[in-house]
Amino acid sequence: MLKTNILSTPPQIQAIKDIQLPEVETYTTQGSIPVYEIKKPNSGIVMLEVLFYAGRPQEEKQLTSACCAPMMREGAGKYSSEQLSEEIDFRGASITITASMDLITARLVCLKKHLKEMIDILGEILSDPHFDQAELKHFINRRIERLQVEMAKNDIVSYRELTSGIYGEENPYGYNSSEEKYLSIEVLDLKNFYCHTIRQNNCMFFVSGDINSSDRDILEYLGDKIPKGGIRLNKINLVDHRRKPKRSVIKGHTMQTSIKIGRKAIIRKHPDFHKLNFLNTLFGGFFGSRLVTNVREGLGMTYGIYSMIDSQLHDAGLVISTEVANPNVFPCLTEIYKEMDRLKTEKVAPEELSLVANYMMGSYLNLFDGPFNSMKAIKSLVLSDIPLSDLRAVIMASVSVNADDVIEMAQKYFNSEDYWEVIVGTPQI
């Protein structure tokens, strides 16, 4: 009979002391478009992202950004929608145009050998989208059908209700999509929004992979294709329409009840951000967090529970989310606030602080694994107006939080009276 050696103790955790950061080259095109490059020679693949400040804060009509972005891909220049798909698929490439809360992003991923041809296609999309009426009608019908499916999900309904409470319906980050809003979008709305935002002076290039200085002529070509003019639209002022937080109970499907708790938070440039980010990770930001340890593993109330800082460029929310069986709704709420109160008064042990710091360093290590991942971190700094030279300092500040910092942040951001509560389902008292 074979004998096996079984370790009675787990292997020792080794702290990550440093992270190799990527080399980033920066320059501007002749059209004054900022370019950020991370090279990976001989990899054979290139990713180019063209970012425009063209999100909700720049809208005159709600949902214009969310409709404009994908419609740019539905036919442009000499290509119909079908021809675009055929040309892109033939080269094994991808071009996506997506809208986030603050940005429209055109992302090209292709083999290095097809870069010039794909840049030409991307240039057509960015310079001459058709905004065809028939395509718009099909697109809106698809979005309405998807919305109807989403509105049957407790988790989606609770998030929509929470964000409208935290930010207010008048705030670009707080309004929700609806069938009526989709049906109100017209081709002229998309053209006006495009002309206002998709411009040389309102964009940036982020390129990574198998790129070198000889490829800069191709980027110059693309920059020239983007319509000239415009002003940088990232500097805006949002009116704060905060109201007194309240609890909302909405009837949903009967299987489980969705719970969302949230409040206004802070943007990345705020001096508290790194400490609050550490507190959030400890509280509910990873699988070893307080919420998971207590509510999931200790009490068995839920399969999953988490907290996050829901960051936009100009505003942010701190959100706690879970789904529980109907009888567990109010006991779960009690436990969440109990964990908040503990962090306001009890010092976190050094072992737990070290665990969270190591987890966060591991996350950074994964983030800088390869040029494509690394560019995500670079974009985050650039969009937050944080100098790239501060990258190492930002990382170290994120993991150098002590027990007193945790108490300070918890006392500042974990007061129950500041939190909106949304319950969607059939909770039992």
N, C-alpha and C positions, 0 to 999 in steps of 0.2 A: 504494500500500500504506500503510495507516494505521500510524503509529508510536505506541507507548505508552510512557509514562514509568513505569519500574519502580523502586521504592524499593530501594536497596541496603542500607539500614539500617531497622530497625523504628522506629515512632514512639516518642518518649521517654515513659517511664512517668511519670505525674504522681501524686505522693503525695497521698493524701486527708488533709487537715489537720484537718477537723472534720466532725461529723455532726449534722444537725438532729434533735434528740430530740423525741419527742411530748410534748404536754401531757397529763398524767394527773390526772383529778379523783378524789378518794377521799372516801368518806363511809360511813356505816353505816345500815342500815335500822332501823326501829323494833324489829325483832327481833334487832338487833345483828349482822346479817350484813354483813361488809365488802364494799364495792362499789368497783371500779376501772373508770373510764370513759375511753375515748379517742374523741373526737367527730370525725366526718367529715360535716358538714352537707350536706344535699341529695344525698347519694350514693344514697339510696333503699333501702339495705340495712343490716340490723342483724345482728350476731352476738353472742349471749349464751352464755357458758360458766358453768355452775354446777359448782364443784369441791368434792368431798367427800374428806376424808382417810379413804379406805375401800379401801385396797389390801391387799396381802399381809401387812404388819405387823399389821393389825387382825384377821386371820382366826383363828378357832378351828379350822376345818377347811380344809385346803389346797384351793385352786381355788374357794373360795366367792365371792371378789370377782370373778373372771373369769366366773363363771356368773351372779352377781346382776345385774351391770350390763346385759348384753344382754337378760336376762329381764324387766327393768323395762319394756322397749319392747314386750314381747309381750302387750299387753292391760293396761289400767289404767282405773280409775274406770268411766265409762259406756261406754268404748270396748273393743271386742275388738281383737285384733291386726290383723285386716284393716281394721277401721274406722279405727284409728289411721293406718295407711298411706294409706288413701283420703283422710282429712281433710288430712293433711300434703301429699300429692302434689297435691291439688286446688288448694292455694294456692302451689304451686311452692316449697315450703319443705323443710327437712330438720331432723330431730331424731335425733341419735345419742347413745347411752349407751355409753360405753366404759370399760374398766378398764385402767389401767396398773399398774406395780408398786406405786405408792403412792396412787393416786387413782382415784375414779370420777368421770368427767366427763360431764355432760349438755350437749350443744352444740346450740343452735338457730341456724339461719341462715334469714332470711326477708326479704321485702320489708317496708319500714317500714309500709306500709298494712295489713299483716296481723299486725302485732306483737301487738296485744291478743288476737286470736283464738288465735295460736300460743302465747302465754304461758299462756292458759287450758288448752290441750292439754298443754303441758309441766307445768303445775301438777298435772294429773290423773296424769301419769306419775310424778312425784316423790312425790305424796302417797298414791296408792292403787294400786300395782302389783298385778296379780292373782296372779302366781306360780302359774299354772295347772299342774297335774300333767301333763296331756297335752302342753302346750307345752314343759315342761321335758324330757320324754322325747324329743321331736323335736329339741330343741336339743342335748341330750347326744349323741344319735345322730349329728347333723351334726358336732359337735366331734370325736367319735371317728373318723369317716371322714376328717376333715381331718388329724387327728393321724397316721393311718396313711399318708396321702400324704406328709406332712412327714418322717416317719421314714425314708422312702426317699431323702431328700436328704442327701448328705454334709455340706453346709454347716450344715443345721439340727442334725444329730446332733452335730457338733463343737462348736457353740455351747452346746448343752444340757450336754454333758459338761464343757466348760470352766467354765461358771458354777457347776455343782455342785461342781467342784473348788475354785474360787476362794473361794466363800462357804461351802460345806458344805450338805448336804441339810437340816440342821436350821435353817438361816437362811432367812427368807422369800424372799430373793432367789436362793437356791441350789437350791430344790427344782424338780423338773420335772413336767409334767403326764403323766398316764398314763390308760389306759383304766379301770383299777381306781379311780383317784381320781375320774374323771368319774362312773362308775357309783355311787359312794358318796354323791354329792350328792343331797340330798332337799329337798323344798319347805320343810320346817321350817328347814333350814340357811339357806336364802336369806332367809326371813322374819326369823330371829333376827339375821342379819348386817345386814339392812336396818334393823331397829329399833335396832341398836347404832350405826350409822354415818350413815345418811341423815337428818340432823337439822340444825336451824337453827344450833346452836352449833358445828357441825362443817363449815361450808361457806363459800364465798366466791363472789361474782359478779364476772365480768369481761365488760364489755359494750363493744362498739366499733361504729363506723359511724354511721349517721344517727340519733343519739340526742340528746335534749336534756333539760333539767330537768323539762319537763312530762311526760316518760315515767317519771319516778321513781315515780309512783303505781302504774304497772304492775309495776315491780319490787317495790314494797312488797306488792302483791297476791300475787306469786309467793312472796315470802319468807314470807307468812302461810300459804300453802298447804303449805309444807314442814313436816313434823312438828316440834313444839317440843322443846326440851331437848337433851340430849347434851352432851358435852364435847369440846374440841378434841383430836384424837388424833394430831397431828403430832409430839408430843414422846414419843419412845419410845427404849428402849435395846435394841439388838440384841446378842445374845451372839455373840462372835467364835469361830467353830469352825474357824479356819484350821488346815490340816494342812500337812505338808512337801510342796512342789510335786513333781510327778512327770510322766513322759511316759506318755500313753495312746495305744495304737494299736488302732483299731477297724476291722474289715473293713467296707468299704462298696462302692458300685458301682464298676466298674472303669474308667470313662472318665477321671476325674480324681480326685486326692486333695485333700481339704480340710485345711488347716492352720489351727489356732487356737493362739495363744500369749497368755497373760494372767496378770495378778497383781492383787492388791488395789490400789486407787488411793485418791483422796481426794475428799471432797465439795466443793461450790463455796465453802463458807465457810472452808475450810482456807487458811491464809496462803500455801501453796505453789501453790494451784490455778492462778492466772493464769500463773505461770512454767511449770508442767507442761503447761498447755494450749498454750502457745506451743511448747514442746519437742515435744509430740505432733504439732502441725501441721507443724512442720519435718520431723519424722521420717517421718510417714506420713499426715498429715491432709489433703493436697490433691494435685492432679495434678502439682505440681512438687516433691513431697517427696523425701527421700533414698531411701525404699524404692521409689517409682515410678521415679525416675531410674536407680537401680542395678538392681533386680531385674526390673523390667518393660522399661525402655528399653535399659539397658546389656546385660543378660544374656538378655533375652527368655524368662525362665522362666515368666512368667504374664501374663495379660491385665490382671489387676487385683490390687492389693495395697493395704491401708490399715491404719491404726491409729486408735483412738478411745478417748476416755474415756467409758466406759459408766456415766453418772451416775444414781444414784437419790437420793432425799432423804436417806437415812441411811447410804449406803454407795456404793461405786463400784468399777469394775474398769478396768484398762487392757488393751485387747484389740488384737491384731494378727491380721489375717485375710487368707488368700489361697487360691486353688485352683491347683494345678500338675499338670503331667503326672507320672505315677508315678515316672519315673526322676529327677525334679528335686526330690523331697521333701527329702532331707537336704542337698543342696547349697543349697537355698533357705533352710533353717533356718540353715545356716552364714552365709549372706550377711546375714540379718536380725540375727543377733548381732554380726556384724562391724560393721554400721552403728551398732548400739548402742554398741559399744566405741569407735568413732571419736568419737562425740559426748561420751564420757566424758573424752577426752584432748585432742582437737584443737579449737582455737577456730574457731568458725564465722565466715566472712568477713563483713564489713559488708554486702556486696552481697546475700548470702543472707539475712541478718537483715532487711534492708530489703524483700526480696521477700516474705518470710513476713509481715512487719508490714503491707505493702500489701494482701496477700491477705486478711488478717484484717479490716482496715479495710473492704475491699470487701464482705466478708461481713456486717459490721455495717451497712453502707450498705443492702444488700439487705434485711436484717432489719427496718430501720425504713422500708421502702417501703410506706406505707399503714397504716391503723389495725389491720387484722387481723394483719398480720405484726408490727407493733410490740407488740401485746398479748402475743405469745409471749415477748418479752424481759421485759416487765413481770411476767408470771406466773413466769418463772424467778427473778427477784429476790425476789418475794413469797414463793414457796415455799421459797427458800433463806434466808429471814429477813434479807435484805440491804435496807437502806433504799432507797427509790426515789431519794432525793436523792444516792445514791452511784453512780447509773448512769453518768454521764460518767467518774467516777474509775475505775470498773470497766473501762470500755472502754479508757481510756488505759493502765491497768496491764497490760491484756492484750497491748498492742502495744509496750510499752516495755522489753522484755526484752533484755538484752545478752549478749555471748558468755560472760562469766563465769557469768551466771545459767544459761545452757544447760548448761554443764559441771557446775555444782552440781546441777541437777535430774537430769541423766543419771547422775551418780555415785550419786544417791540412789534413783532409780527404774528404772534400766536394768541391774540386776545379774541375770545369767542365772539364778543359783540361786534367785531369787524367783519364777520364771515356771513356770506350768503349761503343758504342751504337749499338744495333742490332735491326732492324725492319724487321719483317717477316709478310707478308700479301700483301695488296694492298693499301698502304697509299695514301691519297689525299692531294695535296698541296692547 
